[in-house]
């Protein structure tokens, strides 16, 4: 039964989200001068851009024709006559003809995801924007078709059977680095930002509306700092403030687990089926701390029997990834309860959903995190991060991998809050396991023309799960945050919890915050 459930739910997992997960059998849990914020950087214009190179094309998941193209840019902007790399883009044309002076640039998460590979999700989420605006997708350098820095791990079968504690992180990192034909020090956010502005100039748009999700919010904020004259509006969805190292995510994960257990306890049916959910979770965690559980389970993809080596890392990692989407979050109480009874098939299904690392190019991921996040950890933040299991594991992994990657640290000013009066919408999900609402508040510090809305039932990627997409379209149309209203975000979009392997039950009408049917219809 889980095989069918897995196949159905995998298609519902939200694309383009910021997910830091290790290669199943490799090293990761997953530069240039910073221009002062008061100045605009004009050095992004590539010296060897190809004019008029667009052509009609198709992208995965969409039936209509798009416009595809590329520009050539220096791998190292300090050496404009040196090695050139291709930056690929797709223009999703507006449904209604317009003067084409503006467009929306959608920036993917990760760091390390391909925006073009997530075209279907962006098209669905930005369908109202596309009525009047072109939507641009750019594969950020190091991702997708733009000189991808990918470290290839073993296949799914090996990932199920392997014991992650056997990995030599530094050795695997070095193996990865040796396979890449690139100067990895040139694949941080600041170099990529110059590429983005170069694409805008190449396409001839006077202004861009930005939509950034997760890590894409960092890129959007950097755009606000360095090229404010190029921007009309900005939406930050799942916000990573410039002041925040992403390695502080451990506490956000712990918070999301607590909210899950609280939601189940407040749900009559879920609590009735899983009355000791926290105890179940602690029981499995304690058992796996003593050593892995080895068993034969049906492969979630094929149904054939295969070996599962369930480690603590695999168990907790599978649950962590499930927190990102309402669809998979609804499976968690059942999966945890079954694991406590010795049935690991549901956990195997959850693990399978994240085994592809969400399409993340792990080399680019390392270039960003090692250069922009690892090196700004203070002793105080290291101590706080070490308080959680995930934080402690991330610190250990990056300490070993970043020593090999050897990225130069960004300038200290990189971490300063963004000061801007550009109309900016910030969206946070109350249940977000990566970028909690408090991070959105931190980003608001010096944004003088912004609104921050918290969607009470959303996880990561509010616009994919709620009316946030309508708010983005309204912002783009009006060019102002003044009339934006968060009321529609209060609609209860929670997925009902699965009480067994095949049945999802309705959320009881007496659950806190649950709207009755008539109220829902009126809304």
C-alpha positions in Angstrom: 0.0 0.0 0.0 2.8 2.4 0.8 4.3 1.9 -2.7 1.1 3.4 -4.1 0.9 6.2 -1.5 4.5 7.1 -2.2 3.9 7.3 -5.9 0.9 9.6 -5.4 2.4 11.9 -2.9 5.8 12.3 -4.6 4.1 14.3 -7.4 2.6 16.7 -4.8 5.9 17.6 -3.1 6.4 21.3 -3.6 9.3 22.1 -6.0 12.0 24.8 -5.6 12.2 24.7 -1.9 15.3 25.3 0.2 16.4 21.8 1.4 19.7 21.0 2.8 20.0 17.3 2.8 23.2 15.2 2.5 24.0 13.1 -0.6 22.9 9.6 0.5 26.5 8.3 0.0 28.6 11.4 -0.3 30.1 14.4 1.6 27.4 16.9 2.3 24.3 16.9 4.5 23.6 18.2 2.4 33.7 35.6 -4.1 34.6 38.7 -5.6 34.4 42.1 -4.0 31.2 43.1 -2.2 30.1 46.5 -3.6 28.9 49.0 -0.9 25.2 49.0 -0.6 25.0 52.7 -1.6 26.3 52.0 -5.0 25.0 50.1 -8.0 27.3 47.6 -9.6 27.7 48.1 -13.4 30.3 45.4 -13.9 27.8 42.6 -14.7 27.5 43.3 -18.4 29.2 40.3 -20.0 31.9 40.9 -22.5 30.9 38.0 -24.7 27.1 37.9 -24.6 25.4 36.3 -27.6 22.8 38.6 -29.0 19.6 37.4 -30.6 20.3 33.8 -29.6 16.8 33.0 -28.3 14.8 30.2 -29.8 11.5 28.5 -29.2 11.7 25.6 -26.9 9.8 23.3 -24.6 10.6 22.6 -20.9 9.6 19.6 -18.9 6.0 19.6 -17.6 4.7 22.4 -19.9 3.0 22.0 -23.2 3.3 25.5 -24.5 6.4 27.0 -26.2 8.8 29.1 -24.2 11.8 31.1 -25.3 15.2 29.7 -24.4 18.6 31.4 -24.6 22.0 31.8 -23.0 24.7 34.3 -22.4 28.4 33.9 -21.9 30.0 35.4 -18.8 33.4 35.2 -17.2 33.7 32.5 -14.7 35.8 35.0 -12.7 34.7 38.6 -13.2 38.1 39.8 -12.1 39.4 38.0 -15.3 37.0 39.1 -18.0 39.2 37.6 -20.8 39.6 34.3 -19.0 37.3 31.2 -19.0 33.7 31.8 -20.1 30.7 29.9 -18.8 27.2 29.6 -20.2 24.2 31.0 -18.2 21.0 29.5 -19.5 17.6 31.1 -19.1 14.0 30.6 -20.1 11.4 33.3 -20.8 7.8 32.2 -20.1 5.9 34.8 -22.2 3.0 36.7 -20.9 -0.4 35.5 -21.9 -1.6 38.9 -23.0 0.7 41.1 -25.2 2.4 44.0 -23.4 5.2 46.5 -24.0 7.7 44.1 -22.4 9.4 46.8 -20.3 9.0 44.7 -17.2 9.2 41.0 -16.3 9.2 38.9 -13.2 12.4 36.9 -12.3 11.7 33.8 -10.2 14.7 32.6 -8.2 14.9 29.0 -7.1 16.1 27.7 -3.7 18.6 25.2 -2.5 21.2 26.7 -2.7 21.7 24.6 -5.8 18.4 24.0 -7.5 17.7 24.7 -11.2 15.0 27.3 -11.8 14.4 25.9 -15.3 13.8 22.3 -14.0 11.2 23.8 -11.7 9.4 25.6 -14.5 6.2 23.7 -14.1 5.8 24.7 -10.4 6.7 28.3 -11.1 4.2 28.4 -14.0 1.4 27.1 -11.8 2.2 29.4 -8.9 2.7 32.5 -11.0 -0.1 31.9 -13.5 -1.8 35.2 -12.6 1.4 37.2 -12.9 1.9 35.6 -16.4 -1.3 37.1 -17.6 0.5 40.4 -18.0 4.2 39.8 -17.3 6.9 37.6 -18.8 8.4 35.3 -16.2 12.2 34.7 -16.4 13.9 31.6 -15.1 17.7 31.5 -14.9 19.8 28.5 -14.0 22.1 30.1 -11.5 25.8 29.4 -12.2 26.6 25.9 -10.9 23.1 24.6 -11.3 21.0 23.0 -14.1 22.4 23.9 -17.5 24.7 26.6 -16.2 28.0 24.7 -15.7 26.4 22.5 -13.1 28.6 21.6 -10.1 27.1 18.2 -9.3 28.7 15.5 -7.1 27.2 12.1 -8.1 26.4 9.8 -5.3 25.2 6.1 -5.4 21.8 5.1 -6.5 18.7 4.7 -4.4 19.3 1.0 -3.6 22.7 1.7 -2.2 21.3 4.6 -0.2 18.8 2.4 1.6 21.4 -0.1 2.6 24.4 2.1 3.4 25.5 3.1 6.9 26.3 6.8 6.8 28.6 6.6 9.8 31.1 4.7 7.5 31.6 7.8 5.4 34.9 9.7 5.3 33.5 13.2 4.7 36.8 14.8 3.8 37.7 12.0 1.4 34.3 12.1 -0.3 34.5 15.9 -0.5 37.8 15.8 -2.2 36.6 13.1 -4.6 33.7 15.4 -5.6 36.0 18.4 -6.0 38.4 16.5 -8.2 35.5 15.7 -10.7 34.5 19.4 -11.2 35.8 21.4 -14.1 35.4 24.7 -12.4 37.0 27.2 -10.1 34.5 26.6 -7.3 35.4 29.8 -5.5 33.6 31.7 -8.2 30.2 30.1 -7.6 28.9 32.1 -4.6 25.9 34.4 -4.6 27.7 37.6 -5.5 29.1 36.2 -8.8 25.7 34.8 -9.6 24.1 38.1 -9.0 26.2 39.7 -11.7 24.9 37.0 -14.1 21.3 37.8 -13.2 21.7 41.4 -14.0 23.6 40.6 -17.2 20.6 38.5 -18.3 18.2 41.4 -17.6 20.4 43.8 -19.6 20.7 41.2 -22.4 16.9 40.7 -22.6 16.3 44.5 -22.5 13.8 44.7 -19.6 13.9 48.1 -17.8 12.6 46.7 -14.5 12.3 43.4 -12.8 9.8 42.1 -10.2 11.6 39.5 -8.1 10.2 36.4 -6.5 12.7 34.5 -4.4 11.9 31.3 -2.4 14.1 30.1 0.4 17.7 30.6 -0.6 16.3 32.6 -3.5 15.4 35.2 -0.9 19.1 35.8 -0.3 19.7 36.4 -4.0 16.7 38.7 -4.1 18.0 40.7 -1.1 21.4 41.0 -2.7 19.7 42.3 -5.9 18.0 44.9 -3.7 21.3 46.0 -2.3 23.4 46.1 -5.5 20.9 46.9 -8.3 18.0 48.7 -6.7 17.5 50.8 -9.9 16.6 47.6 -11.8 13.8 46.5 -9.5 10.1 47.3 -9.3 8.8 45.0 -6.5 10.2 42.1 -4.5 8.6 39.1 -2.9 10.6 37.0 -0.3 9.0 33.7 0.4 10.5 31.6 3.2 12.9 34.4 4.2 16.6 34.0 5.0 17.7 37.4 6.4 21.1 38.6 5.5 22.0 38.7 9.2 21.3 35.0 9.5 23.6 32.0 8.8 21.6 29.2 7.3 23.4 26.8 9.7 21.1 28.1 12.4 18.4 26.0 10.9 18.7 23.3 13.6 16.6 25.2 16.0 13.9 25.8 13.3 13.8 22.1 12.7 13.3 21.3 16.4 10.5 23.9 16.5 8.7 22.3 13.6 8.8 18.9 15.3 7.3 20.4 18.4 4.5 22.0 16.3 3.8 18.7 14.6 3.4 16.9 17.9 1.2 19.7 19.2 -1.0 19.6 16.1 -1.6 15.9 16.5 -2.3 16.2 20.2 -4.9 18.9 19.4 -6.5 16.8 16.7 -9.0 14.4 18.3 -8.6 11.7 15.6 -4.8 11.9 15.4 -4.4 11.9 19.2 -6.8 9.0 19.5 -4.8 6.9 17.0 -1.3 8.1 18.2 -1.7 9.1 21.9 2.0 8.8 22.7 3.5 10.3 19.6 6.4 12.1 21.4 7.2 9.0 23.3 7.1 6.9 20.1 9.6 9.4 18.5 11.9 9.3 21.5 11.7 5.5 21.6 12.9 5.0 18.0 15.5 7.7 18.4 16.9 6.0 21.5 17.0 2.6 19.8 18.8 4.0 16.8 21.3 5.8 18.9 22.5 2.4 20.0 22.9 1.2 16.5 21.1 0.8 13.1 18.2 -1.6 12.5 18.8 -3.9 9.5 15.7 -5.4 7.8 14.2 -6.4 4.4 11.6 -4.0 3.2 9.7 -3.5 -0.1 11.4 -0.9 -2.2 9.0 2.2 -2.3 9.7 2.6 -6.0 9.5 -0.9 -7.3 7.9 -3.0 -4.5 10.8 -5.5 -4.7 12.4 -6.6 -1.4 15.6 -4.8 -0.6 17.8 -4.2 2.4 17.2 -1.2 4.7 19.9 -0.1 7.1 17.9 2.3 9.2 20.3 4.6 11.0 19.5 7.5 13.3 20.6 9.9 10.6 18.4 8.3 8.0 15.4 8.2 10.3 15.6 11.8 11.5 16.6 13.0 8.0 13.5 11.4 6.5 11.2 13.0 9.1 12.9 16.3 8.7 12.3 16.4 4.9 8.7 15.4 5.4 8.1 18.5 7.4 8.6 20.7 4.3 5.3 19.8 2.6 1.7 19.5 4.0 1.3 16.3 2.0 4.2 14.5 3.6 3.7 16.1 7.0 0.3 14.4 7.2 2.1 11.0 7.0 4.5 11.6 9.9 2.4 10.5 12.9 1.6 7.2 11.2 5.3 6.7 10.1 6.7 7.5 13.6 4.1 5.2 15.3 4.8 2.3 13.0 8.6 2.7 13.4 8.1 2.5 17.2 6.3 -0.9 16.6 9.3 -2.1 14.4 7.6 -1.5 11.0 10.0 0.7 9.0 8.2 0.6 5.7 6.5 4.0 6.1 9.8 5.7 7.1 11.4 4.1 4.0 8.7 5.8 1.8 9.4 9.2 3.4 13.1 8.7 3.0 12.6 7.8 -0.7 10.8 11.1 -1.4 14.0 13.1 -0.6 16.6 10.8 -1.9 17.3 12.9 -5.0 18.3 15.9 -2.7 15.5 17.9 -4.3 17.6 18.3 -7.4 20.3 20.2 -5.6 23.7 20.6 -7.3 25.8 19.8 -4.3 29.0 21.4 -5.5 27.3 24.8 -5.9 25.6 24.2 -2.6 29.0 23.9 -0.9 30.4 27.0 -2.6 27.6 29.1 -1.2 27.4 27.7 2.3 31.1 27.4 2.9 31.8 30.9 1.7 28.7 32.7 3.1 27.5 30.9 6.1 30.1 28.6 7.7 32.8 31.2 8.2 30.5 33.8 9.9 29.5 31.4 12.8 30.4 33.1 16.1 31.4 30.9 19.1 28.0 31.9 20.6 26.1 30.7 17.5 28.1 27.5 17.3 27.1 26.7 20.9 23.5 27.5 20.3 23.4 25.5 17.0 25.0 22.5 18.8 22.0 22.3 21.1 20.0 20.3 18.5 20.8 17.0 16.8 20.5 18.5 13.4 22.6 21.6 14.3 25.4 19.4 15.8 25.5 17.1 12.7 25.6 20.1 10.3 28.5 21.7 12.2 30.4 18.5 12.1 29.8 17.9 8.4 30.6 21.4 7.2 33.7 21.6 9.4 35.1 18.7 7.5 33.8 19.5 4.0 34.4 23.3 4.0 38.1 22.6 4.9 38.4 20.9 1.6 36.2 23.3 -0.4 38.4 26.2 0.8 36.0 29.0 -0.1 37.1 32.6 0.6 34.8 34.2 3.2 32.5 37.0 2.0 33.1 40.5 3.4 31.6 41.2 6.8 29.2 43.7 5.2 27.5 40.8 3.4 25.7 40.1 6.7 24.2 43.6 7.1 20.4 44.0 6.9 19.1 45.2 3.6 18.1 48.9 3.7 15.5 49.5 1.0 12.2 51.4 0.1 11.4 49.0 -2.8 7.8 47.6 -2.3 8.5 44.3 -0.7 6.2 41.4 0.4 7.6 38.9 2.9 5.8 35.5 3.4 6.4 33.1 6.2 4.8 29.8 7.1 4.1 29.2 10.8 4.9 25.5 10.4 8.1 26.1 8.3 11.0 23.7 9.4 13.7 25.8 7.7 12.9 29.6 7.7 10.6 30.4 10.7 8.6 33.6 10.9 11.1 35.1 13.3 13.6 35.2 10.3 11.1 37.2 8.3 10.8 39.7 11.1 14.6 40.0 11.3 14.7 40.8 7.5 12.2 43.6 8.1 14.7 45.6 10.2 15.5 48.2 7.5 12.8 47.6 4.9 10.8 50.9 5.0 8.2 49.9 2.4 7.4 46.3 3.3 4.8 44.0 4.8 5.4 40.6 6.5 2.6 38.1 6.5 2.6 34.8 8.3 0.4 32.0 6.9 -0.7 30.0 10.0 -1.1 26.6 8.3 1.7 26.8 5.7 5.1 25.1 5.8 7.9 26.1 3.5 7.0 28.0 0.3 3.9 29.9 1.2 2.9 30.9 -2.3 2.8 27.3 -3.4 0.3 26.4 -0.7 -2.0 29.3 -0.2 -3.3 32.6 -1.7 0.2 33.9 -1.5 0.3 33.7 -5.2 -2.6 36.1 -5.5 -0.9 38.5 -3.2 2.2 38.4 -5.5 0.1 39.1 -8.5 -1.6 42.0 -6.7 1.8 43.4 -5.8 3.1 43.2 -9.3 0.0 44.8 -10.7 -0.3 47.7 -8.2 3.5 48.2 -7.6 2.6 48.8 -3.9 2.2 46.9 -0.6 -0.4 49.4 0.7 -3.5 47.4 -0.3 -2.2 43.9 0.5 -4.3 42.1 3.0 -3.2 38.9 4.8 -6.8 37.8 5.5 -6.9 35.1 2.9 -3.8 33.4 4.4 -5.9 32.4 7.4 -7.8 29.8 5.3 -7.2 26.4 6.8 -5.1 24.5 4.2 -3.8 21.7 6.5 -3.6 18.2 5.1 -5.6 15.7 7.1 -3.4 13.2 9.1 -3.1 9.7 7.8 -4.4 7.3 10.5 -3.1 4.2 8.7 -1.3 3.3 5.5 -4.2 4.0 3.1 -6.8 6.2 4.8 -6.7 9.9 5.4 -9.4 11.2 7.8 -11.0 14.6 8.0 -9.7 17.1 10.4 -12.3 17.2 13.2 -14.4 20.2 13.2 -13.5 20.9 16.9 -9.8 21.1 16.1 -8.3 24.5 17.0 -8.5 26.9 14.1 -10.6 24.5 12.0 -13.2 26.4 10.0 -16.7 24.9 9.7 -17.9 24.0 6.3 -20.2 27.0 5.9 -17.5 29.5 7.0 -15.1 27.9 4.6 -17.7 28.3 1.8 -18.2 32.0 2.7 -14.5 32.6 2.6 
